[in-house]
Amino acid sequence: MAERATQRPQGPAAQGPRLLPWTTQGGNPCYLSTDGQGYLANLADNIEAIQLGMGEDLLEYARDAMAPDAKVLSATEYRWLARRLAEALSDALRVADSRGQRLPDPKEVTEDA
């Protein structure tokens, strides 16, 4: 998982503002003007890897909790699980959005080839 999470898009599209995996205190998106290198870009890569890893762990926990032979959870525990799954999904969508913005335009790739 960590190897996949630290791969950065290469080429001209990798330059420019990058959507970061955190928001402001008011919930607004944070961007970093970067060439994909440097401390903050590496920090963002590491946080994305942690977020995706935690999401995978949470999904495994949820699958185990939903297994036919699993112990029945209380309503509070199911609510907790639903909130954490929603947070993990939100993080994963943010990572996907950020990485999608950094992918090279297919037209540029075919023109360069």
C-alpha positions as CSV (number, residue, x, y, z in Angstrom):
1,M,0.0,0.0,0.0
2,A,2.7,2.5,1.0
3,E,4.5,2.1,-2.4
4,R,1.3,2.9,-4.3
5,A,0.6,5.9,-2.1
6,T,4.0,7.5,-2.6
7,Q,4.1,7.4,-6.4
8,R,3.8,10.9,-7.8
9,P,2.6,11.8,-11.3
10,Q,5.5,12.9,-13.5
11,G,5.7,15.5,-16.3
12,P,4.3,19.0,-16.7
13,A,0.9,18.2,-15.1
14,A,2.8,17.3,-11.8
15,Q,3.7,21.0,-11.5
16,G,1.4,23.6,-10.1
17,P,-1.0,23.8,-7.2
18,R,-1.5,20.5,-5.4
19,L,-4.6,19.7,-3.3
20,L,-3.3,18.8,0.1
21,P,-4.8,16.0,2.3
22,W,-5.8,18.4,5.0
23,T,-8.1,21.5,5.2
24,T,-8.0,24.8,6.9
25,Q,-9.7,25.1,10.3
26,G,-12.8,26.4,8.5
27,G,-12.9,23.3,6.3
28,N,-11.6,25.0,3.1
29,P,-9.2,23.1,0.8
30,C,-5.4,23.7,1.1
31,Y,-3.2,23.9,-1.9
32,L,0.6,23.9,-2.3
33,S,2.4,25.5,-5.2
34,T,5.0,22.8,-5.9
35,D,7.0,20.9,-8.5
36,G,6.2,17.7,-6.5
37,Q,9.4,17.9,-4.5
38,G,10.3,19.3,-1.1
39,Y,9.3,18.9,2.5
40,L,5.6,19.8,2.3
41,A,5.1,17.6,-0.8
42,N,6.8,14.7,0.9
43,L,4.7,15.3,4.1
44,A,1.5,15.3,2.0
45,D,2.6,12.0,0.3
46,N,3.2,10.5,3.8
47,I,-0.1,11.7,5.2
48,E,-2.0,10.3,2.1
49,A,-0.3,7.0,2.6
50,I,-1.3,7.0,6.3
51,Q,-4.9,8.0,5.4
52,L,-5.2,5.2,2.8
53,G,-3.7,2.7,5.2
54,M,-6.0,3.6,8.0
55,G,-8.9,3.3,5.5
56,E,-7.8,-0.2,4.5
57,D,-7.6,-1.2,8.2
58,L,-11.0,0.2,9.0
59,L,-12.5,-1.5,6.0
60,E,-11.1,-4.8,7.2
61,Y,-12.6,-4.1,10.7
62,A,-16.0,-3.3,9.1
63,R,-15.9,-6.5,7.0
64,D,-15.1,-8.6,10.1
65,A,-17.9,-6.8,12.1
66,M,-20.4,-7.6,9.3
67,A,-19.4,-11.3,9.0
68,P,-22.2,-13.8,9.7
69,D,-20.4,-15.2,12.8
70,A,-19.3,-11.8,14.2
71,K,-20.3,-10.5,17.6
72,V,-23.3,-8.1,17.3
73,L,-22.2,-4.5,18.0
74,S,-24.2,-2.0,19.9
75,A,-25.9,0.9,18.2
76,T,-23.2,3.2,19.5
77,E,-20.5,1.0,18.0
78,Y,-22.2,0.8,14.7
79,R,-22.5,4.7,14.7
80,W,-18.8,4.9,15.5
81,L,-18.0,2.6,12.7
82,A,-20.2,4.5,10.2
83,R,-18.6,7.8,11.2
84,R,-15.1,6.4,10.8
85,L,-16.0,4.8,7.4
86,A,-17.4,8.2,6.2
87,E,-14.2,9.9,7.3
88,A,-12.0,7.3,5.5
89,L,-14.1,7.6,2.4
90,S,-13.8,11.4,2.5
91,D,-10.0,11.1,2.8
92,A,-9.8,8.6,0.0
93,L,-11.9,10.8,-2.3
94,R,-9.6,13.8,-1.5
95,V,-6.5,11.7,-2.3
96,A,-8.1,10.6,-5.6
97,D,-9.1,14.1,-6.5
98,S,-5.6,15.4,-5.7
99,R,-3.9,12.7,-7.7
100,G,-6.3,13.1,-10.6
101,Q,-5.5,16.8,-10.8
102,R,-1.8,15.9,-11.1
103,L,-2.2,13.3,-13.9
104,P,-1.0,14.4,-17.3
105,D,-3.6,15.3,-19.9
106,P,-3.9,12.3,-22.2
107,K,-3.7,14.6,-25.2
108,E,-0.3,16.0,-24.0
109,V,1.0,12.4,-23.5
110,T,0.1,11.3,-27.0
111,E,1.5,14.5,-28.5
112,D,4.8,14.0,-26.7
113,A,5.1,10.3,-27.9
